[in-house]
Amino acid sequence: MSRSGAVIVHDDATVLADAVAARLINRLADAQAHRGEASIVLTGGRIAARVYSNVLGSKIRGIVDWSKVDFWWGDERFLPSGDPDRNETQAREAFLDALPGVDPERVHPMPAADVVDTPAEAAVLYAAELDAAAKGEGVPPFDLLLLGIGEDGHVASLFPDNPGLAVTDAPVTGVHGAPKPPPERVSLTMPAINSAMAAWIIASGEGKAEAVDEALMGPTLPAGQVQAQGHTRWLIDREAAAHLKHLEL
Ligand SMILES: O=C(O)[C@H](O)[C@@H](O)[C@H](O)[C@H](O)COP(=O)(O)O
């Protein structure tokens, strides 16, 4: 299976979160060395929160000029500002609020449910914000896009068989009827996700093993449709890799 080279298996969730944090910092530092600034698309989820805390606690975090990093979100739960279940709140608490130098103008949360009435409205506004950052080109360059994966193979808020997954004519979509609460969400679409230079799918725990295996075999699940411009990497722990029989672990 030709894509196995893109899979890196770590001993456990602790090592995984540490390794991804170090990689993330290095990736942003590299981007800044090339173009003076960097951008990252954040995800929600439990393992992502651990990665963010580790970035904050990392001894090498100072190799990045955090004032020159744009922070975007790949998806958001359509809830009021400050709700603890918002991906924005999670990332702010885990690292953004405490990272020295972060420029509030470069933090781009998706519009919350107390600001706009519907996920569709939030999607339109976020698309406009992306387009403005891209100087009218639609989506700015994403140096790194992080994704968690659900047990059902969803990434961002693109769920199997949900209409949001099929949207290709816009970078952002409103999502209704998501099987993972809350049902209303906002998400980058697959073309926007795949416009990133690098996409890293992070998975921890046995619950993810089946979805990881299926996604690596082909595009049946949303996670299997992720194909970034530069590289797509699967950063997973041993439990999440449990069904990858073809890999020598
Ligand atoms: O808003 C969300 O819920 C997410 O962005 C979602 O795509 C998440 O990343 C995965 O469901 C993995 O989440 P866990 O790591 O918590 O399983």
The ligand as an SDF file (V2000), in Angstrom:
LIG
                    3D

 17 16  0  0  0  0  0  0  0  0999 V2000
  -14.9690   19.6480   16.6550 O   0  0  0  0  0  0  0  0  0  0  0  0
  -14.5410   18.5200   16.6430 C   0  0  0  0  0  0  0  0  0  0  0  0
  -15.0310   17.6320   17.3220 O   0  0  0  0  0  0  0  0  0  0  0  0
  -13.3910   18.2010   15.7460 C   0  0  0  0  0  0  0  0  0  0  0  0
  -12.6830   19.1500   15.1610 O   0  0  0  0  0  0  0  0  0  0  0  0
  -13.3040   16.8000   15.2640 C   0  0  0  0  0  0  0  0  0  0  0  0
  -13.0180   16.6610   13.9020 O   0  0  0  0  0  0  0  0  0  0  0  0
  -12.2580   16.0990   16.1260 C   0  0  0  0  0  0  0  0  0  0  0  0
  -10.9810   16.5270   15.7800 O   0  0  0  0  0  0  0  0  0  0  0  0
  -12.3330   14.6050   16.0040 C   0  0  0  0  0  0  0  0  0  0  0  0
  -13.6390   14.2070   16.2900 O   0  0  0  0  0  0  0  0  0  0  0  0
  -11.3750   13.9010   16.9540 C   0  0  0  0  0  0  0  0  0  0  0  0
  -11.6660   14.2510   18.2690 O   0  0  0  0  0  0  0  0  0  0  0  0
  -11.0240   13.4610   19.4980 P   0  0  0  0  0  0  0  0  0  0  0  0
   -9.5400   13.6000   19.3730 O   0  0  0  0  0  0  0  0  0  0  0  0
  -11.5680   14.1290   20.7110 O   0  0  0  0  0  0  0  0  0  0  0  0
  -11.4910   12.0460   19.3530 O   0  0  0  0  0  0  0  0  0  0  0  0
  1  2  2  0
  2  3  1  0
  2  4  1  0
  4  5  1  0
  4  6  1  0
  6  7  1  0
  6  8  1  0
  8  9  1  0
  8 10  1  0
 10 11  1  0
 10 12  1  0
 12 13  1  0
 13 14  1  0
 14 15  2  0
 14 16  1  0
 14 17  1  0
M  END
$$$$
